[in-house]
Every structure is written in C-alpha cells, then in structure tokens.
Amino acid sequence: MNGKQAAGYLAAEWVKDGMTVGLGTGSTAYFTIEKLGERVAEGLRITAIATSKASEELALKYNIPLLNPSEVDKLDIAIDGADELDPELNLIKGGGAALLREKLVALHSDQFIVVADGSKAVDKLGAFKLPIEVVPFCYEWTLQTLRESYPVPFEIRMKGEDIVVTDNGNYIIDASFGRIESPQQLAEELKRITGIVDHGLFIGIATRAVIGYEDGRTEVIQGN
C-alpha cells in the first residue's frame, strides 16, 4: 500500500453511517472514494456531493448515492487532497482545476479532512504553482492586472494548444510565487481583483490532515 492509498483509506474511516460527505478530487481522494465504495457495498449508508465530474463518475461507479447541492445546507464531512500543506494545515489546491468546487464543499462541511502523501507536506507554501480561477471574459485583462500587481511569472493553463476549461466553464492562471510568507494576506488580496473567481489558497479551513508515507505509515495532524 503506497502513501496515497494509506492516507485515503484511513480518512474514509471517519465517515459514519448517515453522514453527508463531500468527495474530493485527485489521486489521493480517489482512494478515499474507492474505500467508501467498499464500505457502501458492505452496508454503509451515506449520501455525497462530488467536487468534480471525475469524482462524480467514480462515485457512481461505486454506487455512492449523490445529492444535488440544493438538497442540503451543510455536509457532515469533506475529504480531499492537497498539492501542498504547511504545518498549520494551510493548503494550495487546484492542480486538478477543481479548486472552486473543492473550496465551496470544504467551507460548507463540519469537518474538512485533507489527505496527502508525504511529499506534499512543506514548511512554507509556494513551491507548487498557485492556481487562480478566472472568468473567460477579458481574462487577458485579469492576467495583465496580476502581472502588474506581483513581480512573479503568471501563465494561463494550457492542454496542448487549448486553454484548460474548468467544470464551471472558467480558466486557470498558474502563479509562480515561490515561498509565500503571508498566505492569508495574499489570499485576501487576490480575492479583491475583479475577474478572479477564487484561488487555490485554503487558509484555516482544514480540521485534520492524514499524511501517508511510502512504507505504508500514516500520520494524523489535528488542526487548530
């Protein structure tokens, strides 16, 4: 069992009968959904909201009942991966271009558990490029504003010759900030720029992290 699988499987154990669950997106969250599917087959009764079309398809494959967000005010628990996490459980997310849905689900959950392999744990956020979701209309202007505001590289995310489009019909700009000394300040500044829908800084949201290592060990870190 590798680190991602160990973390994903352990986090699934916090899901109890009758809960509404936010299903994350990505390679580690995949294993949480897989384990929940096994538990559903054994009789666990849950309902869920997926944070991406990919996770929705995986949930349906494992017969996990899905809800429309309009059917529930709040979730009991959400489990999702991270591209980076620091010792305070601040995160960078969005490598899979699902950050907006992931943040909405995380913020509307009583518990938000982060699952990651050991390589994602860092002292300071920022080695991973920060994803910023922007509206397509005049995205060039938004990109220009970012470049004028911060002396770091920004690039629109591409797949081949095509601009990557999120499940919400938006674009992603990836920012190479390097070490982010004040993630809370940067998060607030970015939200004030017109054209930005949201960004991949998840500050003070996670309640617990499950870190998996290649030897199969897991470490649980409790949030503040």
C-alpha positions as YAML, in Angstrom:
chain: A
units: angstrom
residues:
- id: 1
  name: MET
  ca: [0.00, 0.00, 0.00]
- id: 2
  name: ASN
  ca: [1.56, 3.32, -1.05]
- id: 3
  name: GLY
  ca: [1.29, 6.63, 0.80]
- id: 4
  name: LYS
  ca: [-1.68, 7.97, -1.15]
- id: 5
  name: GLN
  ca: [-3.69, 4.79, -0.69]
- id: 6
  name: ALA
  ca: [-2.84, 4.57, 3.02]
- id: 7
  name: ALA
  ca: [-3.95, 8.17, 3.63]
- id: 8
  name: GLY
  ca: [-7.08, 7.89, 1.51]
- id: 9
  name: TYR
  ca: [-8.20, 4.66, 3.12]
- id: 10
  name: LEU
  ca: [-7.61, 5.87, 6.68]
- id: 11
  name: ALA
  ca: [-9.54, 9.10, 6.14]
- id: 12
  name: ALA
  ca: [-12.54, 7.12, 4.91]
- id: 13
  name: GLU
  ca: [-12.82, 5.60, 8.39]
- id: 14
  name: TRP
  ca: [-14.02, 8.95, 9.78]
- id: 15
  name: VAL
  ca: [-17.17, 8.66, 7.67]
- id: 16
  name: LYS
  ca: [-20.00, 7.27, 9.75]
- id: 17
  name: ASP
  ca: [-23.42, 5.86, 8.92]
- id: 18
  name: GLY
  ca: [-25.95, 8.50, 7.90]
- id: 19
  name: MET
  ca: [-23.41, 11.22, 7.03]
- id: 20
  name: THR
  ca: [-23.46, 13.54, 4.05]
- id: 21
  name: VAL
  ca: [-20.00, 13.55, 2.53]
- id: 22
  name: GLY
  ca: [-18.03, 15.85, 0.25]
- id: 23
  name: LEU
  ca: [-15.97, 13.79, -2.18]
- id: 24
  name: GLY
  ca: [-12.70, 15.37, -3.21]
- id: 25
  name: THR
  ca: [-10.80, 15.27, -6.47]
- id: 26
  name: GLY
  ca: [-7.36, 13.94, -7.32]
- id: 27
  name: SER
  ca: [-5.11, 10.93, -6.99]
- id: 28
  name: THR
  ca: [-5.30, 10.62, -3.17]
- id: 29
  name: ALA
  ca: [-9.00, 11.45, -2.86]
- id: 30
  name: TYR
  ca: [-9.53, 8.68, -5.42]
- id: 31
  name: PHE
  ca: [-8.58, 6.11, -2.79]
- id: 32
  name: THR
  ca: [-10.99, 7.63, -0.26]
- id: 33
  name: ILE
  ca: [-13.84, 7.26, -2.75]
- id: 34
  name: GLU
  ca: [-12.71, 3.72, -3.53]
- id: 35
  name: LYS
  ca: [-12.73, 2.79, 0.17]
- id: 36
  name: LEU
  ca: [-16.10, 4.45, 0.72]
- id: 37
  name: GLY
  ca: [-17.43, 2.43, -2.19]
- id: 38
  name: GLU
  ca: [-16.28, -0.76, -0.49]
- id: 39
  name: ARG
  ca: [-17.95, 0.32, 2.74]
- id: 40
  name: VAL
  ca: [-21.18, 1.20, 0.93]
- id: 41
  name: ALA
  ca: [-21.17, -2.28, -0.59]
- id: 42
  name: GLU
  ca: [-20.86, -3.63, 2.97]
- id: 43
  name: GLY
  ca: [-23.88, -1.63, 4.15]
- id: 44
  name: LEU
  ca: [-22.66, 1.89, 4.99]
- id: 45
  name: ARG
  ca: [-25.44, 4.40, 4.33]
- id: 46
  name: ILE
  ca: [-24.20, 7.79, 3.16]
- id: 47
  name: THR
  ca: [-25.06, 10.47, 0.63]
- id: 48
  name: ALA
  ca: [-22.47, 12.60, -1.11]
- id: 49
  name: ILE
  ca: [-21.65, 15.64, -3.22]
- id: 50
  name: ALA
  ca: [-18.74, 15.37, -5.65]
- id: 51
  name: THR
  ca: [-16.33, 18.24, -6.29]
- id: 52
  name: SER
  ca: [-15.74, 17.39, -9.97]
- id: 53
  name: LYS
  ca: [-17.22, 15.45, -12.84]
- id: 54
  name: ALA
  ca: [-14.41, 12.92, -12.49]
- id: 55
  name: SER
  ca: [-15.22, 12.27, -8.82]
- id: 56
  name: GLU
  ca: [-18.92, 12.12, -9.64]
- id: 57
  name: GLU
  ca: [-18.27, 9.40, -12.21]
- id: 58
  name: LEU
  ca: [-16.13, 7.49, -9.70]
- id: 59
  name: ALA
  ca: [-18.84, 7.74, -7.03]
- id: 60
  name: LEU
  ca: [-21.46, 6.42, -9.44]
- id: 61
  name: LYS
  ca: [-19.13, 3.55, -10.34]
- id: 62
  name: TYR
  ca: [-19.04, 2.57, -6.65]
- id: 63
  name: ASN
  ca: [-22.80, 3.11, -6.15]
- id: 64
  name: ILE
  ca: [-22.34, 6.01, -3.73]
- id: 65
  name: PRO
  ca: [-25.63, 7.97, -3.73]
- id: 66
  name: LEU
  ca: [-25.13, 11.55, -4.92]
- id: 67
  name: LEU
  ca: [-27.07, 14.65, -3.91]
- id: 68
  name: ASN
  ca: [-27.73, 17.89, -5.71]
- id: 69
  name: PRO
  ca: [-26.22, 20.72, -3.59]
- id: 70
  name: SER
  ca: [-29.67, 22.33, -3.41]
- id: 71
  name: GLU
  ca: [-30.84, 19.35, -1.35]
- id: 72
  name: VAL
  ca: [-28.60, 20.03, 1.64]
- id: 73
  name: ASP
  ca: [-27.48, 23.10, 3.59]
- id: 74
  name: LYS
  ca: [-24.29, 21.64, 5.04]
- id: 75
  name: LEU
  ca: [-22.18, 18.50, 4.87]
- id: 76
  name: ASP
  ca: [-21.02, 16.45, 7.83]
- id: 77
  name: ILE
  ca: [-17.57, 15.85, 6.39]
- id: 78
  name: ALA
  ca: [-15.46, 16.51, 3.30]
- id: 79
  name: ILE
  ca: [-12.29, 14.64, 2.36]
- id: 80
  name: ASP
  ca: [-9.97, 15.99, -0.29]
- id: 81
  name: GLY
  ca: [-6.35, 16.06, -1.35]
- id: 82
  name: ALA
  ca: [-3.85, 18.92, -1.49]
- id: 83
  name: ASP
  ca: [-0.98, 19.96, -3.72]
- id: 84
  name: GLU
  ca: [0.82, 21.42, -0.69]
- id: 85
  name: LEU
  ca: [0.09, 21.73, 3.03]
- id: 86
  name: ASP
  ca: [2.06, 23.57, 5.71]
- id: 87
  name: PRO
  ca: [2.32, 22.81, 9.46]
- id: 88
  name: GLU
  ca: [-0.78, 24.97, 10.16]
- id: 89
  name: LEU
  ca: [-2.74, 22.93, 7.58]
- id: 90
  name: ASN
  ca: [-2.96, 25.82, 5.15]
- id: 91
  name: LEU
  ca: [-3.15, 24.42, 1.64]
- id: 92
  name: ILE
  ca: [-2.54, 25.02, -2.01]
- id: 93
  name: LYS
  ca: [-5.12, 23.20, -4.12]
- id: 94
  name: GLY
  ca: [-6.22, 23.34, -7.72]
- id: 95
  name: GLY
  ca: [-3.71, 21.22, -9.58]
- id: 96
  name: GLY
  ca: [-6.68, 19.31, -10.97]
- id: 97
  name: ALA
  ca: [-8.56, 22.53, -11.83]
- id: 98
  name: ALA
  ca: [-11.38, 21.81, -9.36]
- id: 99
  name: LEU
  ca: [-10.46, 24.37, -6.68]
- id: 100
  name: LEU
  ca: [-13.71, 26.37, -6.75]
- id: 101
  name: ARG
  ca: [-15.99, 23.39, -6.14]
- id: 102
  name: GLU
  ca: [-13.49, 21.97, -3.66]
- id: 103
  name: LYS
  ca: [-13.46, 25.19, -1.63]
- id: 104
  name: LEU
  ca: [-17.24, 25.53, -1.66]
- id: 105
  name: VAL
  ca: [-17.64, 21.98, -0.36]
- id: 106
  name: ALA
  ca: [-14.87, 22.35, 2.24]
- id: 107
  name: LEU
  ca: [-16.32, 25.60, 3.61]
- id: 108
  name: HIS
  ca: [-19.78, 24.07, 3.97]
- id: 109
  name: SER
  ca: [-18.62, 20.97, 5.85]
- id: 110
  name: ASP
  ca: [-18.46, 20.47, 9.61]
- id: 111
  name: GLN
  ca: [-15.16, 18.61, 9.14]
- id: 112
  name: PHE
  ca: [-12.66, 19.01, 6.33]
- id: 113
  name: ILE
  ca: [-10.04, 16.27, 6.23]
- id: 114
  name: VAL
  ca: [-7.03, 16.64, 3.96]
- id: 115
  name: VAL
  ca: [-5.39, 13.50, 2.56]
- id: 116
  name: ALA
  ca: [-1.92, 13.63, 1.05]
- id: 117
  name: ASP
  ca: [1.29, 11.71, 0.62]
- id: 118
  name: GLY
  ca: [4.38, 12.85, 2.48]
- id: 119
  name: SER
  ca: [5.82, 14.78, -0.47]
- id: 120
  name: LYS
  ca: [3.01, 17.36, -0.19]
- id: 121
  name: ALA
  ca: [3.98, 18.48, 3.34]
- id: 122
  name: VAL
  ca: [6.13, 21.65, 3.25]
- id: 123
  name: ASP
  ca: [7.41, 24.25, 5.70]
- id: 124
  name: LYS
  ca: [6.13, 27.13, 3.56]
- id: 125
  name: LEU
  ca: [3.57, 27.13, 0.76]
- id: 126
  name: GLY
  ca: [4.54, 28.22, -2.72]
- id: 127
  name: ALA
  ca: [6.85, 25.76, -4.44]
- id: 128
  name: PHE
  ca: [3.74, 24.44, -6.19]
- id: 129
  name: LYS
  ca: [2.29, 26.99, -8.60]
- id: 130
  name: LEU
  ca: [-0.79, 28.68, -7.16]
- id: 131
  name: PRO
  ca: [-3.87, 28.08, -9.33]
- id: 132
  name: ILE
  ca: [-6.19, 31.07, -9.78]
- id: 133
  name: GLU
  ca: [-9.60, 30.54, -11.38]
- id: 134
  name: VAL
  ca: [-10.72, 33.43, -13.60]
- id: 135
  name: VAL
  ca: [-13.73, 34.18, -15.79]
- id: 136
  name: PRO
  ca: [-13.01, 33.78, -19.51]
- id: 137
  name: PHE
  ca: [-14.39, 37.24, -20.36]
- id: 138
  name: CYS
  ca: [-11.42, 39.62, -20.67]
- id: 139
  name: TYR
  ca: [-9.14, 37.08, -18.97]
- id: 140
  name: GLU
  ca: [-6.23, 38.83, -20.68]
- id: 141
  name: TRP
  ca: [-7.01, 41.93, -18.60]
- id: 142
  name: THR
  ca: [-7.10, 39.89, -15.40]
- id: 143
  name: LEU
  ca: [-3.77, 38.36, -16.33]
- id: 144
  name: GLN
  ca: [-2.39, 41.83, -17.01]
- id: 145
  name: THR
  ca: [-3.61, 43.08, -13.62]
- id: 146
  name: LEU
  ca: [-1.90, 40.17, -11.88]
- id: 147
  name: ARG
  ca: [1.38, 40.81, -13.70]
- id: 148
  name: GLU
  ca: [1.23, 44.50, -12.77]
- id: 149
  name: SER
  ca: [0.48, 43.64, -9.12]
- id: 150
  name: TYR
  ca: [3.07, 40.94, -8.47]
- id: 151
  name: PRO
  ca: [6.60, 40.56, -9.93]
- id: 152
  name: VAL
  ca: [6.28, 36.80, -10.49]
- id: 153
  name: PRO
  ca: [5.50, 34.64, -13.53]
- id: 154
  name: PHE
  ca: [1.84, 34.03, -14.41]
- id: 155
  name: GLU
  ca: [0.63, 31.75, -17.19]
- id: 156
  name: ILE
  ca: [-2.73, 30.63, -18.47]
- id: 157
  name: ARG
  ca: [-3.05, 26.85, -18.09]
- id: 158
  name: MET
  ca: [-2.99, 25.02, -21.39]
- id: 159
  name: LYS
  ca: [-3.52, 21.45, -22.54]
- id: 160
  name: GLY
  ca: [-1.73, 21.18, -25.82]
- id: 161
  name: GLU
  ca: [-2.88, 24.15, -27.88]
- id: 162
  name: ASP
  ca: [-6.14, 24.61, -25.95]
- id: 163
  name: ILE
  ca: [-6.86, 26.63, -22.81]
- id: 164
  name: VAL
  ca: [-7.91, 24.38, -19.92]
- id: 165
  name: VAL
  ca: [-11.57, 24.93, -19.04]
- id: 166
  name: THR
  ca: [-12.82, 24.04, -15.54]
- id: 167
  name: ASP
  ca: [-16.06, 22.21, -14.80]
- id: 168
  name: ASN
  ca: [-17.51, 25.67, -14.16]
- id: 169
  name: GLY
  ca: [-16.52, 26.97, -17.60]
- id: 170
  name: ASN
  ca: [-13.68, 29.15, -16.26]
- id: 171
  name: TYR
  ca: [-9.94, 29.36, -16.95]
- id: 172
  name: ILE
  ca: [-6.96, 28.72, -14.65]
- id: 173
  name: ILE
  ca: [-3.97, 31.03, -14.28]
- id: 174
  name: ASP
  ca: [-0.97, 29.43, -12.55]
- id: 175
  name: ALA
  ca: [1.22, 31.76, -10.48]
- id: 176
  name: SER
  ca: [4.84, 31.01, -9.53]
- id: 177
  name: PHE
  ca: [5.04, 32.91, -6.24]
- id: 178
  name: GLY
  ca: [7.78, 30.83, -4.65]
- id: 179
  name: ARG
  ca: [7.75, 30.85, -0.84]
- id: 180
  name: ILE
  ca: [4.57, 32.58, 0.33]
- id: 181
  name: GLU
  ca: [5.43, 34.32, 3.58]
- id: 182
  name: SER
  ca: [1.91, 35.64, 4.28]
- id: 183
  name: PRO
  ca: [-0.66, 33.27, 2.72]
- id: 184
  name: GLN
  ca: [-3.62, 34.92, 4.49]
- id: 185
  name: GLN
  ca: [-2.66, 38.35, 3.14]
- id: 186
  name: LEU
  ca: [-2.15, 37.03, -0.39]
- id: 187
  name: ALA
  ca: [-5.48, 35.18, -0.26]
- id: 188
  name: GLU
  ca: [-7.31, 38.38, 0.66]
- id: 189
  name: GLU
  ca: [-5.50, 40.46, -1.97]
- id: 190
  name: LEU
  ca: [-6.29, 38.07, -4.80]
- id: 191
  name: LYS
  ca: [-9.99, 37.93, -3.92]
- id: 192
  name: ARG
  ca: [-10.20, 41.70, -4.40]
- id: 193
  name: ILE
  ca: [-9.14, 41.56, -8.06]
- id: 194
  name: THR
  ca: [-12.10, 41.72, -10.44]
- id: 195
  name: GLY
  ca: [-12.08, 38.78, -12.83]
- id: 196
  name: ILE
  ca: [-10.79, 36.31, -10.27]
- id: 197
  name: VAL
  ca: [-13.44, 33.82, -9.19]
- id: 198
  name: ASP
  ca: [-11.30, 32.20, -6.50]
- id: 199
  name: HIS
  ca: [-7.83, 30.83, -5.86]
- id: 200
  name: GLY
  ca: [-6.16, 27.72, -4.53]
- id: 201
  name: LEU
  ca: [-5.13, 29.06, -1.12]
- id: 202
  name: PHE
  ca: [-7.20, 27.23, 1.52]
- id: 203
  name: ILE
  ca: [-6.42, 29.11, 4.72]
- id: 204
  name: GLY
  ca: [-7.71, 27.92, 8.11]
- id: 205
  name: ILE
  ca: [-10.25, 25.53, 6.59]
- id: 206
  name: ALA
  ca: [-8.80, 22.07, 7.23]
- id: 207
  name: THR
  ca: [-9.69, 20.44, 10.56]
- id: 208
  name: ARG
  ca: [-7.38, 17.43, 10.18]
- id: 209
  name: ALA
  ca: [-4.76, 16.06, 7.82]
- id: 210
  name: VAL
  ca: [-3.88, 12.44, 7.11]
- id: 211
  name: ILE
  ca: [-0.39, 12.05, 5.66]
- id: 212
  name: GLY
  ca: [0.61, 8.75, 4.10]
- id: 213
  name: TYR
  ca: [4.17, 7.55, 3.53]
- id: 214
  name: GLU
  ca: [5.59, 5.11, 1.01]
- id: 215
  name: ASP
  ca: [6.25, 2.48, 3.67]
- id: 216
  name: GLY
  ca: [2.52, 2.45, 4.48]
- id: 217
  name: ARG
  ca: [2.75, 4.52, 7.65]
- id: 218
  name: THR
  ca: [0.22, 7.28, 8.26]
- id: 219
  name: GLU
  ca: [0.36, 10.42, 10.38]
- id: 220
  name: VAL
  ca: [-2.70, 12.33, 11.56]
- id: 221
  name: ILE
  ca: [-2.30, 16.04, 12.23]
- id: 222
  name: GLN
  ca: [-5.08, 17.82, 14.09]
- id: 223
  name: GLY
  ca: [-5.94, 21.36, 13.03]
- id: 224
  name: ASN
  ca: [-6.42, 24.29, 15.37]
...
